[in-house]
Every structure is written in structure tokens, then in C-alpha cells.
Amino acid sequence: MNEVQLELNSGVTYPVIVGNGVLDRLPSLLPAISNRAAIVTQKKIGVNIQTGIEQKIFEIDDGEEAKSLTTIEQLCSAFAQWGLTRADVVVGVGGGVVTDVAGFAAATYHRGVAVVHVATTLLAQIDAAVGGKTGVNLPEGKNLVGAFWQPSGVICDLDTLETLPEQELRSGLGELAKYHFLTGDLLSEMEMKDRIVRAVEIKAEIVNQDEKEQGKRALLNYGHTLGHAIESVGNYGIKHGEAVAIGLIYAAELAHTLGRIDNDRVLEHRRVIESYDLPTVVPSVIDDQDLLSAMTRDKKALDGYTFILDGPEGLEIVRGVEEISIKETLEKVR
Ligand SMILES: NC(=O)c1ccc[n+]([C@@H]2O[C@H](COP(=O)([O-])OP(=O)(O)OC[C@H]3O[C@@H](n4cnc5c(N)ncnc54)[C@H](O)[C@@H]3O)[C@@H](O)[C@H]2O)c1
């Protein structure tokens, strides 16, 4: 078992527990005052949760469509009908959709109830459940409404990944791929458990320095400017991590177009993505113009098109990238 500690500048601290069979550590992560636990999950997850206190299951629907304000309203109404109070706890049990929704509901219900996450997909274990970003989608784009709301603890039990469909595992590898370029760690050469632990450590190091994404934390969005656009324009017909993988290739090609990196570094991106058997081209049904419109609505876009790009000093936020370079580079992922 490994325990990674989040120690935020704000003074908040909490553990992320990674290992096989660590689900039984859940009761120890609940705040001492918790009387009851509202377990937010999805039908097909089927992880047996024992909080050790009175608990009730609240199921939400599957998929990105369920990451909506409608779900938040339904969930909060169900919490109110059960009489959930600030002396209770929300437990999100699932992938990133569940932890984003459960986290946002916990952040806003009664202006804030404690939350603990049990991450049951690779993507949630290495990323979504850690770091306190919560939120939902709007028809206009991904994750446009949300809150920073740190959990009291996170469980990443590797045993829960045994039932995860192949495509979901691959989607997690898309997010894992970005960590290669954040630190240069050779994650693909590690055992799966060590990869998860290292990814959590990298994420923790970044979030500890910049909880509210005033600077460095934005680097965790590497590959996401195009990735999020592909997801929303494609009506979420592609998995998040797969869209991020295409976004990573595109970001490398764009950095090359702008003279920031050489071709060897682009090939390095392609090698990592291909080694994880991830897609490298935008689905043909998705139109360039729609992608450009979606990219201007990205949360990072304070000044025209904004990307996280590789360069001589490593990854950086690059604002005001010219449309002609963006359009020209889209051909490299067609
Ligand atoms: N908050 C953040 O910091 C952050 C970071 C990265 C991604 N995200 C978000 O995470 C979401 C994607 O998360 P995801 O890839 O986990 O997808 P997901 O939550 O939709 O889960 C994928 C599917 O796997 C099922 N599932 C989950 N655990 C299972 C298990 N153990 N066995 C069998 N089936 C299981 C789910 O029911 C679902 O059908 C996106 O909405 C993305 O925006 C958030």
C-alpha cells in the first residue's frame, strides 16, 4: 500500500491511498463528525461499499451527458429528501464522471459538505479524483461550471480496476500519457501500480503549489484544449482520455509548427501515445471550424486561442496563438 499526502498551501491536507485491497481503509477517511454517508455511484460499478456508518446509495446515470446541472439538481433534491446535513459526508464511488458530479454536489449542497472519493477507473485514480476540481458540462462545452472542493481523502483500490472495460482502461492511459511530458518520467516502463502512484505524486506536487490553478496547475491540462473540443463537438462519442491523446499529438505538432520543439520531440509524443494503443487522429466526422469555435470557449482562453505547449523550458501556457498556425496544424492530426 502507498499513501500520497496532499499538503496544499491553504493548509488543507489529505491522503490518497493506493494499493490492492485498500477499500477497507474508507471508514478511516471519513471526517470524525460524519453521522451518515450519501454514496454517489452508477449502476454498473458494483463496488461493495462499507462506510461503517448509516449509508444510502444515490445512483446517477452513465456518461458525459450525466455530468450536467440537471444531475446536480436531482442529486441535491435526493440529498434534501434524505435529510443530508453538513454533519454528514458524500462518498463518490466511480470514475471521473461520478467524482466530478459527487464533488460538485458536495461543494454546493448546504454550501459545502465533506466528500471522500473511491476512484474506480484508471483515469479517476491518476487524475480526476485527486486535487479537488469538480464540475459539470454545459451544452456550450466541457467542465464550464464547477468549484474547487477538496476531498477529505481518496481511495484508489487497484482491485476495482479488474472489472473495468478495456476501452476505459485505454482512456485512462491517455491521461497517463500526459504525465510523461510533465516530468520526463518513463512511466510506460513501470508496473501499473507504480505508474498510478507516480502519477498521483506528480499531480499532488503540482496541486500543492497551485490549488486554484493560478499558474502551474494549468499544465495538467496538457493536450486538453483540442481534447475537450473533440469531446464536445463529437457529442462525447469519444472517451475523454482518447480525446486527450489526440490533443497531446496535436499540441506537440503545434509546438513544432511554432518552432518551439524539434521533430524528434514530436516523434517522442507519437511513440508514447502509440505504445498505449491510443488514437492519433481526429475522427473524420468532426469539422475543423467547429473545433476552432469550441477551442475559443476553453476555460484557459483569456486571450484568443490558448494552449499548453512544450518548448525549450518544458511545458508552458501559450496565449494568443494565431488561427492560421492552428488550422495548418490540424492537418497533422487528420
Ligand atoms: N476533476 C478533474 O481533475 C478531472 C481530471 C481528469 C478527468 N476528469 C473528468 O473525468 C471524466 C472521465 O472519467 P472516466 O474516464 O473515469 O469515465 P467515467 O466516469 O465515465 O467511467 C467510465 C465508465 O466505466 C464505468 N466504471 C467505472 N468504474 C468501473 C469499474 N470498476 N468496473 C466497471 N465499470 C466501471 C462507469 O460506470 C462508466 O460507464 C471526464 O468527464 C473528465 O472531464 C476530471
The ligand as an SDF file (V2000), in Angstrom:
LIG
                    3D

 44 48  0  0  0  0  0  0  0  0999 V2000
  -11.6810   16.7380  -11.9300 N   0  0  0  0  0  0  0  0  0  0  0  0
  -10.5690   16.5030  -12.5640 C   0  0  0  0  0  0  0  0  0  0  0  0
   -9.4800   16.9350  -12.1500 O   0  0  0  0  0  0  0  0  0  0  0  0
  -10.5950   15.6430  -13.7970 C   0  0  0  0  0  0  0  0  0  0  0  0
   -9.3970   15.2270  -14.3750 C   0  0  0  0  0  0  0  0  0  0  0  0
   -9.4620   14.3800  -15.4860 C   0  0  0  0  0  0  0  0  0  0  0  0
  -10.6970   13.9850  -15.9990 C   0  0  0  0  0  0  0  0  0  0  0  0
  -11.8430   14.4240  -15.4070 N   0  0  0  0  0  0  0  0  0  0  0  0
  -13.1580   14.0020  -15.9220 C   0  0  0  0  0  0  0  0  0  0  0  0
  -13.2860   12.6000  -15.7650 O   0  0  0  0  0  0  0  0  0  0  0  0
  -14.2740   12.1480  -16.6790 C   0  0  0  0  0  0  0  0  0  0  0  0
  -13.8630   10.8330  -17.2840 C   0  0  0  0  0  0  0  0  0  0  0  0
  -13.7250    9.8820  -16.2610 O   0  0  0  0  0  0  0  0  0  0  0  0
  -13.6110    8.3250  -16.5670 P   0  0  0  0  0  0  0  0  0  0  0  0
  -12.7190    8.1080  -17.7090 O   0  0  0  0  0  0  0  0  0  0  0  0
  -13.3300    7.6830  -15.2910 O   0  0  0  0  0  0  0  0  0  0  0  0
  -15.0550    7.9560  -17.1460 O   0  0  0  0  0  0  0  0  0  0  0  0
  -16.4180    7.5370  -16.4300 P   0  0  0  0  0  0  0  0  0  0  0  0
  -16.5310    8.0860  -15.0870 O   0  0  0  0  0  0  0  0  0  0  0  0
  -17.4980    7.8530  -17.4020 O   0  0  0  0  0  0  0  0  0  0  0  0
  -16.2740    5.9500  -16.2940 O   0  0  0  0  0  0  0  0  0  0  0  0
  -16.2270    5.1760  -17.4600 C   0  0  0  0  0  0  0  0  0  0  0  0
  -17.2130    4.0130  -17.4190 C   0  0  0  0  0  0  0  0  0  0  0  0
  -16.6870    2.9880  -16.5780 O   0  0  0  0  0  0  0  0  0  0  0  0
  -17.6830    2.5810  -15.6460 C   0  0  0  0  0  0  0  0  0  0  0  0
  -16.9520    2.1070  -14.4800 N   0  0  0  0  0  0  0  0  0  0  0  0
  -16.3410    2.8680  -13.5270 C   0  0  0  0  0  0  0  0  0  0  0  0
  -15.6700    2.0860  -12.6970 N   0  0  0  0  0  0  0  0  0  0  0  0
  -15.8430    0.8170  -13.1020 C   0  0  0  0  0  0  0  0  0  0  0  0
  -15.3690   -0.4310  -12.6610 C   0  0  0  0  0  0  0  0  0  0  0  0
  -14.5220   -0.5180  -11.6420 N   0  0  0  0  0  0  0  0  0  0  0  0
  -15.7670   -1.5410  -13.3270 N   0  0  0  0  0  0  0  0  0  0  0  0
  -16.5720   -1.4490  -14.4030 C   0  0  0  0  0  0  0  0  0  0  0  0
  -17.0460   -0.2960  -14.8860 N   0  0  0  0  0  0  0  0  0  0  0  0
  -16.6810    0.8280  -14.2380 C   0  0  0  0  0  0  0  0  0  0  0  0
  -18.5510    3.7910  -15.4490 C   0  0  0  0  0  0  0  0  0  0  0  0
  -19.8260    3.4350  -14.9700 O   0  0  0  0  0  0  0  0  0  0  0  0
  -18.5750    4.3370  -16.8840 C   0  0  0  0  0  0  0  0  0  0  0  0
  -19.5360    3.6510  -17.6320 O   0  0  0  0  0  0  0  0  0  0  0  0
  -14.4380   13.2410  -17.7120 C   0  0  0  0  0  0  0  0  0  0  0  0
  -15.6950   13.8590  -17.5240 O   0  0  0  0  0  0  0  0  0  0  0  0
  -13.3290   14.2190  -17.4060 C   0  0  0  0  0  0  0  0  0  0  0  0
  -13.6760   15.5420  -17.7050 O   0  0  0  0  0  0  0  0  0  0  0  0
  -11.8080   15.2310  -14.3150 C   0  0  0  0  0  0  0  0  0  0  0  0
  1  2  1  0
  2  3  2  0
  2  4  1  0
  4  5  1  0
  4 44  2  0
  5  6  2  0
  6  7  1  0
  7  8  2  0
  8  9  1  0
  8 44  1  0
  9 10  1  0
  9 42  1  0
 10 11  1  0
 11 12  1  0
 11 40  1  0
 12 13  1  0
 13 14  1  0
 14 15  2  0
 14 16  1  0
 14 17  1  0
 17 18  1  0
 18 19  2  0
 18 20  1  0
 18 21  1  0
 21 22  1  0
 22 23  1  0
 23 24  1  0
 23 38  1  0
 24 25  1  0
 25 26  1  0
 25 36  1  0
 26 27  1  0
 26 35  1  0
 27 28  2  0
 28 29  1  0
 29 30  1  0
 29 35  2  0
 30 31  1  0
 30 32  2  0
 32 33  1  0
 33 34  2  0
 34 35  1  0
 36 37  1  0
 36 38  1  0
 38 39  1  0
 40 41  1  0
 40 42  1  0
 42 43  1  0
M  CHG  2   8   1  16  -1
M  END
$$$$
